[in-house]
Amino acid sequence: MIEDFECRFCGNSVKGKGYTNHCPKCLWSTHVDVNPGDRASACKGLMKPHSVVYTRTNYTIVHKCLKCGEEKRVEAAPEDNRDALASRIKSGPIVI
């Protein structure tokens, strides 16, 4: 399902592409899914991009819900802000 949305953290208007689950500007998300794309979560809390894992091929964003504490991982999108991604790598790139 392609859904456009306004980021609840920074207010950025985001054009969905079918798998878009976070703001490409600030990387924040909303806890809406139990499983990717199902929109079945009752939580609806803000999900902070608290860390990033870098592999040889991509970045993975680790979100933590500020309301319920659940953590979820999502692959970064090509349009994601690279400075925002890099700022969340805690002690240099983690290469897997």
C-alpha positions as CSV (number, residue, x, y, z in Angstrom):
1,M,0.0,0.0,0.0
2,I,1.4,3.4,-0.9
3,E,0.8,6.0,1.8
4,D,1.9,9.6,2.0
5,F,2.3,11.0,5.5
6,E,3.5,13.9,7.6
7,C,6.3,13.1,9.9
8,R,5.1,13.4,13.5
9,F,8.6,14.4,14.7
10,C,9.8,17.0,12.2
11,G,6.7,17.8,10.1
12,N,8.3,16.8,6.8
13,S,5.8,15.8,4.1
14,V,6.8,12.3,3.0
15,K,5.8,10.6,-0.3
16,G,5.3,6.9,0.3
17,K,6.6,4.3,-2.1
18,G,4.8,1.3,-0.7
19,Y,7.5,0.3,1.8
20,T,8.2,3.8,3.3
21,N,8.0,3.5,7.1
22,H,10.1,6.4,8.3
23,C,10.9,10.0,7.5
24,P,13.9,10.3,5.1
25,K,14.8,13.7,6.6
26,C,15.0,12.9,10.3
27,L,14.6,9.1,10.2
28,W,11.9,9.0,12.9
29,S,8.9,6.7,12.5
30,T,5.6,5.8,14.1
31,H,4.8,2.4,15.6
32,V,2.0,1.4,13.3
33,D,3.0,-2.2,12.3
34,V,3.2,-5.5,14.1
35,N,4.5,-7.1,10.9
36,P,5.8,-4.9,8.0
37,G,2.9,-3.2,6.3
38,D,0.1,-4.6,8.3
39,R,-0.8,-1.4,10.3
40,A,-2.0,-3.6,13.1
41,S,-0.2,-2.0,16.1
42,A,-2.4,-0.3,18.6
43,C,0.6,1.5,20.1
44,K,1.1,4.4,17.6
45,G,4.0,5.7,19.6
46,L,6.9,7.7,18.1
47,M,9.9,5.5,17.2
48,K,13.3,7.1,17.7
49,P,16.1,6.2,15.4
50,H,18.5,5.5,18.2
51,S,21.2,3.7,16.3
52,V,22.3,2.6,12.8
53,V,24.2,-0.5,11.8
54,Y,26.3,-0.3,8.7
55,T,27.0,-3.4,6.7
56,R,29.1,-3.6,3.5
57,T,26.0,-3.1,1.4
58,N,23.6,-0.9,3.4
59,Y,22.6,0.9,6.5
60,T,20.0,-0.6,8.9
61,I,18.1,1.8,11.2
62,V,17.2,0.6,14.7
63,H,14.1,2.3,15.9
64,K,12.9,2.2,19.5
65,C,9.4,3.1,20.4
66,L,9.2,5.8,23.0
67,K,5.8,4.6,24.2
68,C,6.2,0.8,24.6
69,G,9.9,0.3,24.2
70,E,9.7,-2.2,21.3
71,E,12.7,-2.1,18.9
72,K,12.5,-2.7,15.2
73,R,15.1,-2.7,12.4
74,V,14.5,-1.4,8.9
75,E,16.8,-1.0,6.0
76,A,17.6,2.6,5.1
77,A,16.2,3.9,1.8
78,P,18.4,5.6,-0.9
79,E,16.7,8.9,-0.2
80,D,17.4,8.9,3.5
81,N,19.5,11.8,4.9
82,R,23.1,10.4,5.0
83,D,24.2,12.9,7.6
84,A,21.3,11.8,9.9
85,L,22.3,8.1,9.3
86,A,26.0,8.8,10.0
87,S,25.3,10.7,13.2
88,R,23.6,7.7,14.7
89,I,26.5,5.3,14.2
90,K,27.8,5.2,17.7
91,S,31.5,4.3,17.5
92,G,32.3,4.2,13.8
93,P,30.8,2.0,11.2
94,I,29.9,-1.5,12.3
95,V,30.8,-3.7,9.4
96,I,29.1,-7.1,9.2
